[in-house]
Amino acid sequence: MDTHDRLQQLLRERGWTEYRLSKECGLAQSTIGNIFRRNTVPSIDTLETICRGFGITLSQFFTDKNLVELSPELKELFDAWVCLKPNQKKAALLMMKAMRSDADQEPLL
């Protein structure tokens, strides 16, 4: 898929305007406008910034598979997760599984 087509697709899916995209990613409206009207290809840095505005990774931008968007809460959890060491990830996962099984056994109020 062409970069411009993909950007247009992401805008349509969200119902966003170019202005909204510029606000979400923190780029000047003229920068976003130039990408579309002058058919310029954004640099990797600019494209990464745009992807952050959309709440996706650069690899998700280029994939043909369905995207899974992270809510702010899940993004916060993911950002914390990627900074953990392997043993910390294992401990966190065990704790979450234990909390889930405890919740299944608690009576509803």
Secondary structure, 3 states (H helix, E strand, C coil): CCHHHHHHHHHHHHCCCHHHHHHHHCCCHHHHHHHHHCCCCCCHHHHHHHHHHHCCCHHHHHCCCCCCCCCHHHHHHHHHHHCCCHHHHHHHHHHHHHHHHHHHHCCCC
